Every structure is written in structure tokens, then in C-alpha cells.
Amino acid sequence: MMALIGVSNLVVVALVVALVAAVLWPRLWGRVPIGGIGWGDAGLKALIIAVATIMLVAYLPSRILQTGTVAGQSRLIQDLIGTGVWSVGFVATLAGLHYLRRERRA
């Protein structure tokens, strides 16, 4: 039952994040002239980047390693799964930062 509660909380958080992202997408990731972004938008972008990095690199691998299926595996398998999930989250974070850094986003 506890695993179901954890999954449902994660789904609720994902839905809220998706809703906020849909509302703020044009304002935060639209084309902005150089020097045209305000402090509020810059701070919100930094907050989104920080939260996404923490979720993908720290929280998600930790939660996956705590699931019953992975926790019951040998230490080597746990290490491989944890490293794999962490690597995917890290690469996704770097890809997102690269996308945000590009001067002309289409």
C-alpha cells in the first residue's frame, strides 16, 4: 500500500509540474532578445532548472533504488540500475541546459 501512495504522490507532482509548465512555457522559453529577460523570469528559470536537476539526478534514482523490486536484487544489480538512472537524468539535465543556452531556438 505504501508503494501505491508514493506512486500516486509522484503522479500528482508530475501533473502539477506539467500544468505549470504548460502555462509558463511561452513566457519562459519563447524567443527573448538579448538583455530582454527580467529578473523575475530569470529567477523562475533558475528555480525550474535547479528543481529539475535535483529531481532527475538525486530524487528519482533514490526512489527507484528504494522500490521493492530493485531493493531485492543483488548489490551489483542495484549499483548498475542506480548508475543507469542517474546517468540518464544527468544527460537529460545537460541536454536541457544545452537547449536553453542556444541563441536561436526554433
Secondary structure, DSSP 8 states (H G I E B T S, - for coil): -HHHHHHHHHHHHHHHHHHHHHHHHHHHHS---TT---HHHHHHHHHHHHHHHHIIIIIHHHHHHHSHHHHTS-HHHHHHHHHHHHHHHHHHHHHHHHHHH-SS--
